Amino acid sequence: CLAQTRKLQTGRSSCSSSLFSRRLDVFPEDANSDFQRFALNTAPLSAEAGSLRARFVRVQGGGLFSGPRFFLYADGEQPVFLAVAARMAARRGSVKPYYVLSSSEHEQRFDRSSPHFLGRLKGNLLSTHYVVHGPRGATSGAGAGSSEDVLLLDVRFKKPTDAPRAMEVRLPPLRPGAIRTDCRQAWGEVDPGDALFHGSGAVGAEADDWLRLACPKVEYDAESNVYSMNFHGRVSRSSSKNFQLASSGRSFRPLDGAPLCMQFGRVDDNTFHLDVGQPLSPLQAFALALTVFDHRPAEALRMYY
């Protein structure tokens, strides 16, 4: 089957724009330390606090074998650094996507032993399925040295038609007060990528309780042969990396009139705007944005998946 990668342009939206009605202000003094940045990155955003207006910057590597690094900044009068990520070289002969996220702007180690470690993003060979794990012992219920990983997010990409690829996201439910349910998976018991979608190996919440997000429906303009979406003035360039997410039902169909909870879009070659609100955390949104930078063999071969 043939499939064509379409670039999303700005257009109309089927979702509520309440994501942009209240903004969370982040000042430099709010993110002076690793502890402050860890808290800012990992805490789910609440409706009362407002959404985060952020800037995502890709910095190309300077060496022959050094890949790009990705930086997340809270956007405002003065950008405030929140996190950085690097795609690590293949390990043990694997070419699967693997990113390490850090709270240090000058991170050099990019591994789980770093004191700045925020989490890791792992993908499958086809770059169609990813899972995000947080640091072990980072939340209540497990001490240092725990053999269980904190499950933060699971996302699958699907492209059954010529329309832009769709994303199906699952994340742990929130308790009152926008507190994330502590969900863990024993290391090595099952494939981490299957834990959320099949409910195996994960503890802390029933599979049916996981929150679900999906891409809103996009509009197709037959005359110009493009798909479009309303990015509310935050995106200035069309790109296959542009996407939006909203709350969905169990079948990953966006709920009618559901507010956006995240959008990501290109501003220039290496700069993207990211807006994120409840129920996501900045760390989860950062990881989701990283997933659109990987090569997908099926799309290169113009195949549906």
Backbone as numpy.savetxt, mean C-alpha at the origin, in Angstrom:
# Nx Ny Nz CAx CAy CAz Cx Cy Cz
-5.25 -14.74 -24.35 -6.10 -13.56 -24.35 -5.22 -12.32 -24.35
-5.65 -11.33 -25.08 -4.89 -10.10 -25.16 -5.42 -9.10 -24.15
-4.51 -8.37 -23.56 -4.89 -7.30 -22.63 -3.98 -6.12 -22.85
-4.52 -4.94 -22.73 -3.74 -3.73 -22.94 -3.67 -2.94 -21.64
-2.47 -2.53 -21.25 -2.31 -1.72 -20.06 -2.75 -0.31 -20.35
-3.77 0.14 -19.67 -4.31 1.48 -19.88 -3.77 2.44 -18.84
-3.59 3.69 -19.23 -3.18 4.72 -18.29 -4.41 5.47 -17.80
-4.47 5.66 -16.48 -5.61 6.34 -15.90 -5.43 7.85 -15.95
-6.42 8.54 -16.50 -6.44 9.98 -16.52 -7.51 10.47 -15.55
-7.54 11.79 -15.32 -8.53 12.34 -14.41 -9.88 12.39 -15.08
-10.93 12.17 -14.31 -12.29 12.18 -14.83 -13.28 12.19 -13.69
-14.45 11.58 -13.88 -15.47 11.54 -12.85 -15.18 10.42 -11.85
-15.84 10.51 -10.69 -15.66 9.50 -9.65 -17.01 9.03 -9.15
-17.09 7.72 -8.83 -18.32 7.15 -8.28 -18.28 7.10 -6.77
-17.22 7.64 -6.16 -17.03 7.56 -4.72 -17.13 8.94 -4.07
-17.48 8.94 -2.80 -17.52 10.17 -2.02 -16.12 10.76 -1.88
-16.04 12.10 -1.82 -14.76 12.77 -1.72 -14.44 13.20 -0.29
-15.06 12.55 0.71 -14.83 12.95 2.10 -13.39 12.73 2.54
-12.61 11.94 1.78 -11.19 11.76 2.09 -10.46 13.09 2.16
-10.94 14.08 1.43 -10.24 15.36 1.32 -10.86 16.46 2.20
-11.90 16.12 2.96 -12.61 17.15 3.72 -11.89 17.54 5.00
-11.14 16.63 5.60 -10.38 16.94 6.81 -9.00 16.34 6.69
-7.97 17.17 6.98 -6.59 16.74 6.80 -5.86 16.69 8.14
-4.96 15.71 8.26 -4.09 15.58 9.41 -2.83 16.40 9.17
-2.55 17.35 10.02 -1.34 18.16 9.92 -0.20 17.46 10.65
0.91 17.26 9.95 2.11 16.67 10.55 3.22 17.70 10.47
3.79 18.05 11.62 4.83 19.06 11.69 6.18 18.38 11.97
7.30 19.05 11.63 8.62 18.42 11.84 8.83 17.91 13.26
8.33 18.64 14.26 8.53 18.21 15.64 7.72 16.95 15.98
6.78 16.57 15.10 6.01 15.35 15.31 6.75 14.10 14.88
7.85 14.26 14.15 8.56 13.10 13.58 10.06 13.25 13.74
10.48 13.69 14.91 11.91 13.90 15.16 12.65 12.62 15.49
11.95 11.63 16.00 12.61 10.41 16.47 12.04 9.18 15.78
12.77 8.06 15.90 12.28 6.79 15.36 10.96 6.41 16.02
10.87 6.64 17.32 9.64 6.29 18.05 8.45 7.06 17.49
8.63 8.36 17.25 7.54 9.17 16.72 7.16 8.72 15.32
8.16 8.45 14.47 7.88 8.02 13.10 7.23 6.64 13.08
7.65 5.76 14.00 7.03 4.44 14.07 5.54 4.58 14.40
5.24 5.43 15.37 3.85 5.63 15.76 3.04 6.26 14.64
3.60 7.24 13.94 2.89 7.90 12.85 2.62 6.92 11.71
3.57 6.04 11.43 3.44 5.13 10.30 2.49 3.98 10.56
2.48 3.48 11.78 1.76 2.23 12.03 0.34 2.43 12.56
0.03 3.59 13.12 -1.31 3.81 13.68 -2.32 4.03 12.57
-3.45 3.28 12.59 -4.51 3.53 11.60 -5.03 4.95 11.72
-5.28 5.57 10.60 -5.83 6.92 10.59 -7.31 6.87 10.99
-7.77 7.87 11.70 -9.16 7.91 12.13 -9.89 9.03 11.41
-11.22 8.91 11.36 -12.02 9.94 10.72 -11.90 11.27 11.47
-11.74 11.19 12.79 -11.63 12.41 13.59 -10.32 13.14 13.30
-9.22 12.40 13.17 -7.92 13.03 12.92 -7.82 13.55 11.49
-8.46 12.87 10.55 -8.41 13.28 9.15 -7.44 12.45 8.34
-7.41 12.70 7.06 -6.55 11.94 6.14 -5.18 12.58 6.03
-4.23 11.77 5.60 -2.85 12.23 5.43 -2.61 12.61 3.98
-2.09 13.80 3.78 -1.68 14.28 2.47 -0.18 14.04 2.37
0.25 13.17 1.45 1.65 12.75 1.43 2.23 12.83 0.02
3.56 12.79 0.00 4.31 12.80 -1.26 5.21 11.58 -1.28
5.16 10.85 -2.38 5.93 9.62 -2.58 6.99 9.93 -3.64
8.26 9.73 -3.30 9.35 10.11 -4.21 10.22 8.90 -4.49
10.47 8.65 -5.76 11.39 7.59 -6.17 12.74 8.20 -6.50
13.80 7.69 -5.88 15.16 8.17 -6.14 15.94 7.03 -6.77
16.37 7.24 -8.00 17.08 6.19 -8.72 18.44 5.92 -8.08
18.85 4.62 -8.10 20.14 4.24 -7.52 21.30 4.80 -8.32
22.38 5.08 -7.62 23.54 5.67 -8.28 24.51 4.66 -8.85
24.46 3.41 -8.39 25.40 2.40 -8.84 24.80 1.45 -9.85
25.64 0.60 -10.41 25.21 -0.34 -11.43 24.19 -1.34 -10.88
24.41 -1.78 -9.64 23.55 -2.80 -9.07 22.65 -2.26 -7.95
22.64 -0.97 -7.76 21.79 -0.39 -6.71 20.47 0.04 -7.32
19.38 -0.46 -6.76 18.06 -0.12 -7.25 17.57 1.18 -6.65
16.39 1.60 -7.04 15.84 2.85 -6.51 15.43 2.71 -5.06
15.34 3.84 -4.39 14.76 3.91 -3.06 13.50 4.76 -3.16
12.58 4.47 -2.27 11.27 5.15 -2.29 11.06 5.84 -0.94
10.72 7.13 -0.98 10.59 7.92 0.23 9.15 8.41 0.37
8.67 8.41 1.60 7.33 8.92 1.90 7.46 10.13 2.82
6.83 11.24 2.41 6.85 12.47 3.19 5.42 12.94 3.43
5.16 13.41 4.65 3.92 14.12 4.90 4.04 15.47 4.19
3.03 15.81 3.40 3.10 17.01 2.57 2.52 18.20 3.32
3.16 19.33 3.20 2.69 20.55 3.83 3.62 21.69 3.49
3.60 22.73 4.32 4.51 23.84 4.07 5.96 23.38 4.10
6.24 22.40 4.97 7.57 21.80 5.04 7.42 20.29 5.03
7.91 19.59 3.99 7.76 18.13 3.95 8.38 17.47 5.18
7.69 16.46 5.73 8.16 15.75 6.91 8.41 14.30 6.54
9.65 13.83 6.70 9.98 12.45 6.36 9.25 11.47 7.27
8.68 10.42 6.65 7.99 9.37 7.40 8.65 8.01 7.26
8.99 7.61 6.02 9.50 6.26 5.81 10.27 6.18 4.49
11.08 5.14 4.39 11.82 4.85 3.16 11.75 3.35 2.92
11.81 2.95 1.66 11.78 1.53 1.30 12.79 1.25 0.21
13.29 0.03 0.20 14.22 -0.40 -0.85 13.83 -1.79 -1.30
13.90 -2.01 -2.62 13.67 -3.36 -3.16 14.96 -4.12 -3.07
14.96 -5.20 -2.33 16.18 -5.94 -2.06 16.51 -6.90 -3.19
17.80 -7.19 -3.33 18.25 -8.13 -4.35 17.71 -9.51 -4.06
17.61 -10.32 -5.12 17.08 -11.68 -4.97 17.88 -12.46 -3.94
17.18 -13.19 -3.10 17.83 -13.99 -2.08 17.57 -15.47 -2.33
18.60 -16.26 -2.11 18.51 -17.71 -2.30 18.00 -18.06 -3.70
18.42 -17.29 -4.68 18.06 -17.58 -6.06 16.67 -17.14 -6.45
15.92 -16.50 -5.56 14.54 -16.08 -5.87 14.54 -14.71 -6.53
13.60 -14.52 -7.45 13.45 -13.21 -8.10 12.12 -12.58 -7.70
11.50 -13.08 -6.66 10.24 -12.52 -6.19 10.46 -11.13 -5.59
9.48 -10.23 -5.74 9.62 -8.90 -5.15 9.76 -8.99 -3.63
10.68 -8.20 -3.09 10.89 -8.17 -1.65 11.39 -6.78 -1.28
10.61 -6.07 -0.47 10.95 -4.72 -0.03 11.09 -4.69 1.49
11.99 -3.86 1.95 12.12 -3.59 3.38 11.84 -2.12 3.62
11.00 -1.83 4.63 10.59 -0.47 4.94 11.23 -0.03 6.25
11.71 1.21 6.28 12.47 1.72 7.43 11.99 3.10 7.82
12.20 3.45 9.10 11.84 4.77 9.59 13.03 5.73 9.60
14.18 5.30 9.08 15.37 6.15 9.02 15.61 6.63 7.59
15.70 7.93 7.41 15.91 8.48 6.08 17.25 8.09 5.50
18.19 7.71 6.37 19.55 7.36 5.93 19.85 5.89 6.20
18.83 5.06 6.16 18.98 3.62 6.41 20.00 3.01 5.46
20.88 2.15 6.00 21.87 1.46 5.20 21.68 -0.06 5.23
21.05 -0.58 6.27 20.98 -2.03 6.45 19.80 -2.66 5.73
18.64 -2.07 5.78 17.44 -2.60 5.14 17.26 -4.10 5.38
17.22 -4.48 6.65 16.86 -5.85 7.02 16.16 -5.81 8.37
15.67 -6.96 8.79 14.83 -7.02 9.98 15.61 -6.78 11.27
16.93 -6.81 11.19 17.73 -6.57 12.39 17.97 -5.08 12.63
17.60 -4.25 11.69 17.80 -2.81 11.84 16.89 -2.27 12.94
17.39 -1.35 13.77 16.52 -0.75 14.80 15.44 0.15 14.20
15.54 0.44 12.91 14.58 1.31 12.24 13.55 0.52 11.42
13.59 -0.80 11.51 12.74 -1.66 10.69 11.26 -1.39 10.95
10.49 -1.15 9.88 9.06 -0.92 9.97 8.24 -2.11 9.48
8.75 -2.81 8.47 8.00 -3.92 7.91 8.62 -4.40 6.62
8.03 -5.43 6.06 8.53 -5.99 4.80 7.35 -6.33 3.90
7.57 -6.17 2.63 6.56 -6.44 1.61 7.09 -7.55 0.72
6.33 -8.64 0.61 6.74 -9.78 -0.21 5.70 -10.04 -1.29
6.17 -10.31 -2.50 5.28 -10.62 -3.60 5.56 -11.98 -4.19
4.63 -12.47 -5.02 4.87 -13.75 -5.69 5.63 -13.52 -6.99
5.94 -14.59 -7.68 6.79 -14.52 -8.86 6.17 -13.67 -9.97
4.84 -13.68 -10.09 4.14 -12.94 -11.14 3.80 -11.50 -10.73
4.15 -11.14 -9.49 3.86 -9.80 -8.97 2.36 -9.51 -9.00
1.56 -10.52 -8.67 0.11 -10.36 -8.63 -0.45 -10.55 -7.22
0.39 -10.90 -6.28 -0.08 -11.17 -4.92 1.01 -10.77 -3.93
0.66 -9.91 -2.97 1.62 -9.40 -2.00 1.06 -9.53 -0.59
1.97 -9.63 0.37 1.59 -9.60 1.78 2.57 -8.70 2.51
2.06 -7.97 3.50 2.88 -7.06 4.29 2.92 -7.56 5.73
4.13 -7.67 6.27 4.33 -8.06 7.66 4.98 -6.92 8.41
4.53 -6.72 9.64 5.16 -5.75 10.52 6.20 -6.41 11.39
6.94 -5.61 12.18 7.99 -6.18 13.04 7.40 -7.08 14.11
8.10 -8.16 14.41 7.66 -9.10 15.44 7.71 -8.44 16.80
6.68 -8.71 17.61 6.65 -8.15 18.94 6.34 -6.67 18.96
5.82 -6.12 17.82 5.58 -4.69 17.74 4.29 -4.27 18.43
3.35 -5.21 18.60 2.08 -4.88 19.22 1.84 -5.79 20.41
0.79 -5.55 21.13 0.52 -6.31 22.34 0.30 -7.78 22.03
0.70 -8.61 22.97 0.42 -10.03 22.83 1.61 -10.87 22.47
2.75 -10.24 22.11 3.94 -11.02 21.79 5.15 -10.23 22.22
6.06 -10.87 22.87 7.25 -10.18 23.33 8.35 -10.23 22.30
9.46 -9.63 22.66 10.62 -9.63 21.76 11.03 -11.06 21.49
11.44 -11.32 20.27 11.86 -12.66 19.90 10.72 -13.58 19.55
9.51 -13.06 19.45 8.37 -13.90 19.08 8.59 -14.50 17.71
8.09 -15.74 17.52 8.24 -16.41 16.24 7.05 -16.14 15.33
6.22 -15.15 15.69 5.05 -14.84 14.89 5.19 -13.49 14.22
4.79 -13.42 12.95 4.81 -12.17 12.21 3.48 -11.46 12.35
3.52 -10.15 12.42 2.30 -9.35 12.46 1.81 -9.17 11.03
0.62 -9.63 10.75 0.02 -9.49 9.42 -0.65 -8.14 9.30
-0.24 -7.35 8.33 -0.77 -6.00 8.17 -1.66 -5.84 6.96
-1.44 -6.63 5.93 -2.17 -6.37 4.69 -1.90 -7.46 3.68
-2.87 -7.70 2.81 -2.73 -8.65 1.71 -3.41 -8.03 0.49
-2.75 -8.08 -0.65 -3.34 -7.49 -1.86 -3.12 -8.41 -3.05
-4.16 -8.53 -3.86 -4.08 -9.27 -5.12 -4.42 -8.34 -6.27
-3.71 -8.51 -7.37 -3.99 -7.78 -8.60 -4.70 -8.72 -9.57
-5.71 -8.18 -10.26 -6.42 -8.94 -11.27 -6.65 -8.06 -12.50
-6.57 -8.69 -13.65 -6.79 -7.96 -14.91 -7.50 -8.89 -15.88
-8.82 -9.07 -15.72 -9.57 -9.99 -16.58 -10.02 -9.38 -17.90
-9.86 -8.06 -18.06 -10.30 -7.38 -19.28 -9.24 -6.35 -19.68
-9.57 -5.54 -20.69 -8.67 -4.48 -21.11 -8.65 -3.30 -20.15
-9.57 -3.26 -19.21 -9.61 -2.17 -18.23 -8.36 -2.21 -17.36
-8.03 -1.10 -16.71 -6.86 -1.09 -15.82 -6.96 -2.20 -14.78
-5.80 -2.70 -14.36 -5.78 -3.78 -13.37 -6.52 -3.37 -12.10
-7.16 -4.35 -11.48 -7.91 -4.12 -10.24 -7.09 -4.62 -9.06
-7.35 -4.02 -7.90 -6.69 -4.43 -6.66 -7.74 -4.92 -5.68
-7.46 -6.03 -5.02 -8.31 -6.56 -3.97 -7.49 -6.61 -2.68
-7.88 -5.82 -1.71 -7.07 -5.63 -0.51 -7.83 -6.14 0.71
-7.12 -6.86 1.58 -7.66 -7.26 2.87 -6.71 -6.77 3.96
-7.29 -6.30 5.05 -6.49 -5.87 6.18 -7.22 -6.17 7.48
-6.49 -6.29 8.59 -7.15 -6.65 9.85 -8.20 -5.62 10.25
-9.26 -6.07 10.93 -10.32 -5.15 11.34 -9.86 -4.20 12.42
-10.62 -3.10 12.59 -10.33 -2.12 13.62 -11.27 -2.30 14.80
-10.72 -2.15 16.00 -11.53 -2.11 17.20 -11.90 -0.66 17.50
-12.84 -0.41 18.41 -13.19 0.97 18.75 -11.96 1.80 19.10
-11.95 3.03 18.65 -10.79 3.89 18.87 -9.75 3.76 17.78
-10.12 3.16 16.63 -9.21 2.98 15.49 -7.96 2.20 15.89
-8.15 1.13 16.68 -7.05 0.27 17.10 -7.07 -0.99 16.25
-5.95 -1.30 15.63 -5.87 -2.46 14.75 -5.89 -3.76 15.55
-6.69 -4.72 15.11 -6.70 -6.04 15.73 -5.35 -6.70 15.52
-4.81 -7.27 16.58 -3.49 -7.90 16.52 -3.62 -9.27 15.88
-3.20 -9.39 14.62 -3.28 -10.66 13.89 -1.89 -11.15 13.56
-1.63 -12.40 13.92 -0.29 -12.94 13.75 -0.33 -14.26 13.01
0.85 -14.61 12.51 0.98 -15.87 11.78 2.28 -16.52 12.20
2.21 -17.77 12.60 3.40 -18.48 13.01 4.34 -18.62 11.82
5.59 -18.22 12.01 6.56 -18.22 10.92 6.81 -19.64 10.42
6.69 -19.82 9.11 7.02 -21.09 8.50 5.89 -22.10 8.46
4.74 -21.78 9.07 3.65 -22.77 9.08 2.96 -22.86 7.73
2.63 -21.70 7.14 1.95 -21.68 5.85 2.56 -20.59 5.00
2.22 -20.60 3.73 2.65 -19.54 2.84 2.05 -18.22 3.32
2.87 -17.21 3.67 2.31 -15.96 4.17 1.31 -15.34 3.21
1.51 -15.55 1.92 0.61 -14.94 0.95 -0.78 -15.54 0.94
-0.95 -16.70 1.55 -2.26 -17.32 1.58 -3.03 -17.06 2.87
-2.35 -16.51 3.86 -2.93 -16.47 5.20 -4.22 -15.67 5.26
-4.23 -14.49 4.65 -5.40 -13.64 4.78 -6.55 -14.10 3.89
-6.24 -14.53 2.69 -7.31 -14.85 1.76 -7.96 -16.19 2.07
-7.23 -17.08 2.68 -7.79 -18.40 2.96 -8.02 -18.64 4.45
-7.62 -17.66 5.28 -7.88 -17.78 6.71 -7.05 -18.85 7.38
-5.92 -19.24 6.80 -5.11 -20.29 7.39 -3.87 -19.71 8.04
-3.56 -20.17 9.24 -2.34 -19.75 9.90 -2.42 -18.41 10.60
-3.46 -17.63 10.39 -3.57 -16.32 11.01 -4.41 -16.43 12.27
-3.98 -15.71 13.32 -4.74 -15.68 14.56 -5.03 -14.25 14.93
-6.15 -14.01 15.61 -6.48 -12.66 16.05 -7.79 -12.17 15.49
-8.26 -12.72 14.37 -9.54 -12.32 13.79 -10.00 -13.39 12.82
-11.30 -13.59 12.75 -11.84 -14.54 11.80 -11.67 -14.02 10.38
-11.57 -14.94 9.42 -11.33 -14.54 8.03 -12.41 -13.60 7.51
-13.67 -13.83 7.93 -14.76 -12.99 7.43 -14.76 -11.59 8.03
-13.96 -11.38 9.08 -13.93 -10.08 9.74 -12.95 -9.10 9.10
-12.09 -9.60 8.23 -11.09 -8.72 7.62 -11.78 -7.62 6.81
-11.23 -6.41 6.88 -11.74 -5.31 6.07 -11.32 -5.51 4.62
-12.18 -5.09 3.70 -11.91 -5.28 2.27 -11.97 -3.95 1.54
-10.99 -3.73 0.67 -10.93 -2.54 -0.17 -10.80 -2.97 -1.62
-11.31 -2.15 -2.52 -11.21 -2.45 -3.95 -11.16 -1.15 -4.74
-10.78 -1.25 -6.00 -10.70 -0.09 -6.87 -12.10 0.31 -7.35
-12.45 1.58 -7.25 -13.75 2.02 -7.79 -13.80 1.82 -9.30
-15.01 1.80 -9.81 -15.21 1.65 -11.24 -14.64 2.85 -11.98
-13.96 2.59 -13.08 -13.38 3.67 -13.88 -14.25 3.91 -15.11
-14.21 5.14 -15.59 -14.99 5.52 -16.76 -14.16 5.34 -18.04
-14.80 4.79 -19.06 -14.11 4.60 -20.34 -14.65 5.58 -21.37
-13.74 6.30 -21.98 -14.08 7.25 -23.04 -13.75 6.60 -24.38
-14.77 6.12 -25.08 -14.56 5.40 -26.33 -13.96 6.29 -27.41
-14.29 7.57 -27.38 -13.80 8.48 -28.41 -12.29 8.66 -28.34
-11.78 8.83 -27.10 -10.33 9.02 -26.95 -9.62 7.73 -26.56
-10.39 6.66 -26.32 -9.83 5.34 -26.01 -8.97 5.37 -24.75
-9.48 6.01 -23.68 -8.77 6.05 -22.41 -9.76 5.81 -21.27
-9.22 5.35 -20.15 -10.00 5.23 -18.92 -9.67 6.42 -18.03
-10.67 6.90 -17.31 -10.44 8.09 -16.49 -11.05 7.92 -15.11
-10.52 8.70 -14.16 -10.97 8.69 -12.78 -10.70 10.06 -12.18
-11.56 10.49 -11.27 -11.42 11.80 -10.66 -10.44 11.73 -9.49
-9.28 12.37 -9.63 -8.28 12.39 -8.58 -8.32 13.70 -7.79
-9.36 14.48 -7.96 -9.64 15.66 -7.15 -8.47 16.66 -7.16
-7.88 16.84 -8.33 -6.83 17.84 -8.50 -5.48 17.46 -7.95
-5.32 16.23 -7.48 -4.05 15.82 -6.86 -3.12 15.10 -7.82
-3.60 14.76 -9.01 -2.79 14.02 -9.97 -2.78 14.78 -11.28
-1.59 15.00 -11.82 -1.47 15.82 -13.02 -1.04 15.05 -14.26
-0.65 13.77 -14.11 -0.20 13.01 -15.27 -0.86 11.64 -15.29
-1.23 11.19 -16.48 -1.80 9.85 -16.63 -0.71 8.81 -16.44
-1.07 7.68 -15.88 -0.10 6.62 -15.62 -0.82 5.33 -15.28
-0.23 4.21 -15.65 -0.79 2.91 -15.26 -0.57 2.66 -13.77
0.22 3.49 -13.11 0.44 3.35 -11.67 -0.62 4.07 -10.84
-1.42 4.92 -11.46 -2.45 5.65 -10.72 -3.55 4.69 -10.27
-4.00 4.84 -9.02 -5.10 4.01 -8.55 -5.81 4.67 -7.38
-7.01 4.17 -7.09 -7.80 4.57 -5.94 -8.35 3.33 -5.26
-8.64 3.44 -3.96 -9.23 2.35 -3.20 -10.38 2.88 -2.35
-11.43 2.06 -2.25 -12.59 2.39 -1.41 -13.08 1.12 -0.74
-13.88 1.27 0.31 -14.41 0.12 1.01 -15.28 -0.72 0.07
-15.23 -2.03 0.24 -15.98 -2.93 -0.64 -16.67 -4.01 0.17
-17.55 -4.75 -0.52 -18.18 -5.90 0.08 -17.28 -7.11 0.02
-17.82 -8.26 0.43 -17.02 -9.48 0.48 -16.56 -9.93 -0.90
-17.27 -9.52 -1.95 -16.90 -9.91 -3.31 -15.95 -8.90 -3.95
-15.47 -7.93 -3.17 -14.56 -6.90 -3.64 -15.19 -6.00 -4.70
-16.49 -5.79 -4.57 -17.16 -4.78 -5.38 -17.35 -3.54 -4.52
-16.82 -2.37 -4.94 -16.94 -1.16 -4.12 -18.39 -0.85 -3.76
-18.61 -0.46 -2.53 -19.94 -0.11 -2.08 -20.37 1.21 -2.71
-21.64 1.31 -3.11 -22.14 2.53 -3.74 -21.97 3.73 -2.82
-21.31 4.76 -3.34 -21.13 5.98 -2.57 -20.11 5.88 -1.45
-19.38 4.77 -1.38 -18.38 4.62 -0.33 -17.28 5.65 -0.50
-16.81 6.23 0.59 -15.74 7.23 0.48 -14.42 6.58 0.08
-13.61 7.32 -0.63 -12.26 6.86 -0.91 -11.49 6.74 0.40
-10.62 5.74 0.49 -9.73 5.66 1.65 -8.27 5.81 1.24
-8.01 5.77 -0.09 -6.65 5.98 -0.57 -6.68 6.31 -2.04
-5.76 7.18 -2.46 -5.50 7.36 -3.88 -4.02 7.66 -4.06
-3.52 7.28 -5.23 -2.09 7.40 -5.54 -1.97 7.76 -7.01
-1.19 8.79 -7.32 -1.08 9.20 -8.71 0.17 10.01 -9.01
0.54 9.98 -10.28 1.80 10.59 -10.73 1.68 12.10 -10.87
2.75 12.78 -10.44 2.89 14.22 -10.61 3.97 14.53 -11.64
5.11 13.83 -11.54 6.14 13.91 -12.57 6.81 12.54 -12.65
7.96 12.46 -13.31 8.56 11.15 -13.57 8.79 10.34 -12.30
9.20 10.99 -11.22 9.56 10.27 -10.01 8.83 10.74 -8.76
7.80 11.55 -8.91 7.04 12.06 -7.78 5.57 11.72 -7.94
4.98 11.25 -6.85 3.58 10.85 -6.84 2.91 11.44 -5.60
1.64 11.77 -5.71 0.87 12.20 -4.56 0.11 11.01 -3.99
0.09 10.93 -2.68 -0.59 9.85 -1.98 -1.51 10.46 -0.93
-2.77 10.09 -0.96 -3.74 10.51 0.05 -4.30 9.25 0.70
-4.33 9.24 2.04 -4.77 8.03 2.74 -5.55 8.41 3.99
-6.61 7.64 4.26 -7.43 7.86 5.44 -7.88 6.53 6.02
-8.79 6.61 6.98 -9.33 5.42 7.64 -9.90 4.44 6.61
-9.60 3.12 6.75 -9.02 2.42 7.89 -7.53 2.12 7.76
-6.86 2.70 6.77 -5.46 2.39 6.52 -4.54 3.21 7.43
-3.33 2.72 7.59 -2.26 3.47 8.22 -1.32 3.98 7.13
-0.49 4.99 7.38 0.48 5.42 6.38 1.39 4.29 5.93
1.79 3.41 6.84 2.66 2.29 6.47 1.97 1.36 5.48
0.71 1.04 5.72 -0.03 0.18 4.79 -0.18 0.84 3.42
-0.46 2.15 3.41 -0.61 2.86 2.15 0.72 2.91 1.39
1.81 3.12 2.11 3.14 3.15 1.50 3.43 1.81 0.84
3.14 0.71 1.54 3.37 -0.62 0.98 2.51 -0.86 -0.25
1.25 -0.43 -0.21 0.37 -0.60 -1.36 0.91 0.15 -2.57
1.42 1.35 -2.35 1.98 2.13 -3.45 3.20 1.44 -4.06
3.99 0.80 -3.24 5.19 0.12 -3.75 4.84 -1.01 -4.72
3.69 -1.64 -4.53 3.35 -2.80 -5.36 3.14 -2.46 -6.83
2.88 -1.20 -7.17 2.61 -0.86 -8.57 3.90 -0.63 -9.35
5.06 -0.75 -8.71 6.33 -0.48 -9.39 7.01 -1.75 -9.89
6.40 -2.90 -9.66 7.01 -4.15 -10.10 6.55 -4.53 -11.51
7.44 -5.23 -12.19 7.14 -5.74 -13.53 6.20 -6.92 -13.44
5.15 -6.93 -14.27 4.18 -8.02 -14.29 4.28 -8.74 -15.64
4.82 -9.95 -15.64 5.03 -10.67 -16.89 3.77 -10.81 -17.73
2.62 -11.03 -17.10 1.39 -11.22 -17.86 1.05 -9.97 -18.67
1.29 -8.80 -18.12 1.00 -7.57 -18.84 1.99 -7.35 -19.97
3.24 -7.72 -19.74 4.24 -7.61 -20.80 3.88 -8.52 -21.98
3.25 -9.64 -21.68 2.83 -10.59 -22.72 1.42 -10.30 -23.22
0.82 -9.20 -22.73 -0.52 -8.79 -23.14 -1.53 -9.89 -22.87
-1.46 -10.45 -21.66 -2.35 -11.53 -21.26 -3.23 -11.06 -20.09
-4.43 -11.61 -20.04 -5.30 -11.38 -18.89 -4.84 -12.25 -17.73
-5.16 -11.83 -16.52 -4.88 -12.66 -15.35 -5.87 -12.33 -14.25
